[in-house]
Amino acid sequence: MKELSIYTISLGCPKNLVDTEKILGSLDKYYSPAQDLEHADMVLINTCSFIQPAVEESIQNILDISRDMENLQNRPKLVVTGCLVARYGSELEKELPEVDLWVDLNEQEDFVDKFARKFDLGIDPEMEPEDTSSRTNRVLSTFPGYSYLKISEGCPHNCNFCLIPQLRGKLQSEAIHDLRQEAENLLSGGVKELCLVAQDVTSYGRDLGLKDGLQQLLREMIELEGLSWLRLMYLYPVGITSGLLSFLTTLGPKFKPYFDIPLQHAHPDILKSMGRPFAQDPEKVITRIRSYFPEASIRTTFIVGYPGETEEHFQTLLDFVRDARFDHVGVFSFYPEQGTRAAQMQDQVSEEVKEDRRKELLQEQASISEEKMASYVDTWQEVLIDKKDPEWPTLYQGRTWFQAPEIDGITYVSAHDCQPGDMVWAKIEESKIYDLIALV
């Protein structure tokens, strides 16, 4: 058979991106990437449906691609997978007949077989990938210096506003041996930073019967050859215990004290209504982290306009942000997602109030971020170069250890002869609200 040319769109979170990379890894023998639709044999869209805007984005991408393919001489096959398929199932086939093949989440590991049988393209689904199983073989789509390592699927919690357990199921941790093999593959390909991701990283291994599973995994990861930075993404506050923090202090300089914690709110009434596993005073977990890591960079997310959120509740949240002085904050308006308990609650907050509160909280955080960024001026920082700036030949875009990929600010580096994936020491010359400007 001829080599397939595949045009790929991956929507949503880094965990979804890992799924996309593994699907492409399972097809590694059979395909090459297509730069545009005109030269594609297949279009693969991995969708998100966590909240309504993600649903709308996923559907719009399908419609846009379908429209763009209409006038092509050779129309590619359109294949859609991801959370949208898990959420709406057979309804999609009726509403979106433009799609040639729908692949549910539980069918992704058998993608080659399903794809081959649907289109009779001469692919032998019994053939093994080159050197590893499809669980560890991936085609990376991130910048060269970093990659995500998804350590578990699903979620052990049942927050009242969230669909993840319905879409992705309960906690399903990957085996430590498989994760180590996957990490070794990534590092041998030149990756320097591993970002461990899951719906709740701190829950890793509970379903496997492991005591302190995350600690066991990190002991394996930290010793890997080629690793420069190890970052943990998405840690539920209930899992950030003194025992875990004490262990993290023993990992050495490869572990970066960047804590990504979805607090979601600060008022105990709202946290209790949300069904959060940590509904106490969230200030305690921030104080605990800083007692072990005074230099810690802390990111969090908040939901404003949750049902029943009063002005008093919001002011508590606003005061908390002022006092805690987070390094990075994401703010989302509450969406009453069909199928969640929160969607049925009384006292829904108006869209206008939600937006006003979202803007006010972001404005408060912008002032804090500007001060935080200014404190780095005249310091030397190690920067991982992500890419060349498209406009200036001696300018590069990268990140320091306190800037996670895709979600935080970036560091612009003026230098000669850098390449994406390089790590350089640079002096911070100037700061913006979220970004830094540095000179090698």
Secondary structure, DSSP 8 states (H G I E B T S, - for coil): ---EEEEEEE-S-HHHHHHHHHHHHHTTTTEEE-SSGGG-SEEEEEE--SSHHHHHHHHHHHHHHHHHHTT-SS--EEEEEEHHHHHHTTHHHHH-TT-SEEE-GGGGGGHHHHHHHHHT-S--TT---SSS-TTT-----S-TTEEEEE-EES-S---TT--HHHHH-S-EE--HHHHHHHHHHHHHTT--EEEEE-S-GGGTTGGGT-TTHHHHHHHHHHT-TT--EEEEE---GGG--HHHHHHHTTS-TTEEEEEEEEEE-S-HHHHHHHT-S--S-THHHHHHHHHH-TT-EEEEEEEES-TT--HHHHHHHHHHHHHH--SEEEEEE----TTSSGGG-SS---HHHHHHHHHHHHHHHHHHHHHHHHTTTT-EEEEEEEEE-SS-TTEEEEE-TTS-TTTS--EEEE-SS--TT-EEEEEEEEE-SS-EEEE-
